[in-house]
Amino acid sequence: QVQLVESGGGSVQAGGSLGLSCAASDRAISKYCMSWFRQPPGKEREGVATINRRGETDYADSVKGRFTVSQDNSKNTLYLQMNSLKSEDTAMYYCAAVPCSEWFAPSLNSRSYWYWGQGTQVTVSS
């Protein structure tokens, strides 16, 4: 079992930046595929960014060029750097993990993930 704890959420003005972290416990993240999801108020949860064991990444079209996902296996931590934030980025952000092989392609399908954090709120004001 892997427990995930997000941090770094808060309020920021449109055009600003914010960095999120997801700390994993019990097992190192080197054996997992990791992703960020978000859920705007009143809307369904959606995939934001993902990274597989080979370091390959994929992003939702709405955040490409603005968000960057990365991980530090030595710290068991997943990161999401968010730049040029927009009001539509306002959401509860969640990290998720699933055991995967090193050949697994990156996936933003929420149904693929076994472990979820409690979320951290990001609010972008205009």
Secondary structure, 3 states (H helix, E strand, C coil): CCEEEEECCEEEECCCCEEEEEEEECCCHHHEEEEEEEECCCCCCEEEEEECCCCCEEECCCCCCCEEEEEEHHHCEEEEEECCCCHHHCEEEEEEEEECCCCCCCCCCHHHCCEECCCEEEEEEC
